[in-house]
Every structure is written in structure tokens, then in C-alpha cells.
């Protein structure tokens, strides 16, 4: 029985929805286990390398502060022992991913540096002005916060929170549409083999779209445009985004290959069944 024109148009529309839903589900599913997952970010973020770069920057900045204040640099660098940089980096990244802004510039941090400065001054019988030590402690705390913490974190935290909500919503909607439209396409054809073929073709089309999109985004690296500082944090997220797009590309290739493999197997089975009918 030949399909009417209106049913044919409806079938094409359903196939387009299936393709888009496949792409949405694929992107959101992988996103849920990568960028939207605190455990994934924690395991992939190169905290050691970032901490080493932060330590270098701290040394440079505290050297300048040492010359300005007259206090030896070792006074300020005690923070590296009391508050290991790698732990502070991990705290910054964890807060960013979990939607909690971590701020290292606070009164406790200022008091910490003030006590270091005062302890050195008293231990070496130096004449000091309390207001000068307070100003130095504030500068030291700000340097630490700007070097190890994430600047503009509030905006990034909001983006991460929005991302999690959108990923969950996209997964739900795309899964519902995929199932509903997939069943509808199969039922529209009297010969189920053709219905399944249309469904698999649309699924492969969605996978193909994801493959091209992933390739383009892999090159563009949109995460590098995150408005956060220090730049090393944005660079690390950019590299992780490349890994995400590489994974989606690989999965999309697998979906395309599997879809066409199933279609080929169906055609082979169909031809064999036809031959059996002829023989009998």
C-alpha cells in the first residue's frame, strides 16, 4: 500500500525530529557525565600543573611585595606550607563546578597574613606600624586570592548551574521525543522493515550532525572564552572541552556505524527470506 503524500510529509518531519532528538540526547548524555559532573572535573583537572604555575606567580608577586614592605619573602610564602596551593586550586574548581563561589580574600585570610608579619616583626625586634602591617596583610591576601582563586567566579558558577539544569531538561525532552517519534515512524509503515529503516536512517542522521558539530566545536574551543581568571583555569577548561567533543565525536561514529550495520543486516535477512520463499 502506497503512503499518501500527507503521511509521507509527516514521516519526514518525524525523522527530522528523531535526528535532532538523537543529537540532543547524545550531547546531553555525555555532558551529564563530563562537564556537568563534579567527580569528572575533579579527576580530569590538572591540579598539580595548575598549582605549580600558581606557585610561580605567587613567588613573583610576593617578591615585589617583599621589596615594597621590607619583609622577607619567606614570611609571605609560609602560606604555601600552611595552605598548600594544590588544595586551594582543588577547592576553587570544586566550588566552581558545584555552584559555590570560593573566595580566598576574607578577614580570616587577612588576619593570617597579619599574624605572620607581626610575628616576624616582633621576633626580630623591628619597629612597626600596625596600620602598615594591616595594609601589607591585605595586599598579601588579595595576591593569594587573585592567583589561586577564580576571579569572576560568580558568573561562571551561574553558567555551570544553568548548564546542569539544561542538561537534565534536554535529556528528558529528547528521550521522550525520540521514543514517541520512533514508535510513530515504525507504525506508519505497513512493512515494518521500512519503518525500522527510516528510524535507523534518522538516528544515523542525528549521529552525523553530532559528528560535524563536535568537529567544529573541537576546533573553536568555546570554553576558552570563559570569562574567568587566572588564564590557566580557562585554558584547562578549554582542554577538557576538547576532550568532551572528541568523546562525542567517537560516540556519534559508533551510532552511525551501528545504525547502518543493523540496516545492512536487515536487508541481508530480507533477501534471504525472499530466496527461501522462491525455493519453496
Secondary structure, 3 states (H helix, E strand, C coil): CCCCHHHHHHHHHHHHHHHHHHHHHHHHHHHHCCCCCHHHHHHHCCHHHHHHHHHHHHHHHHHHHHHHHCCCHHHHHCHHHHCCHHHHHHHHHHHHHHCCCCCCCCHHHHHHHHHHHHHHHHHCCCCCCHHHHHHHHHHHHHHHHHHHCCECHHHHHHHHHHHHHHHHHHHHHHHHHHHHHHHHHHHHCCCHHHHHHHHHHHHHHHHHHHHHHHHHHHHHCHHHHCCCECHHHHHHHHHHHHHHHHHHHHHHHHHHHHHHHHHHHHHHHHHHHHHHHHHC
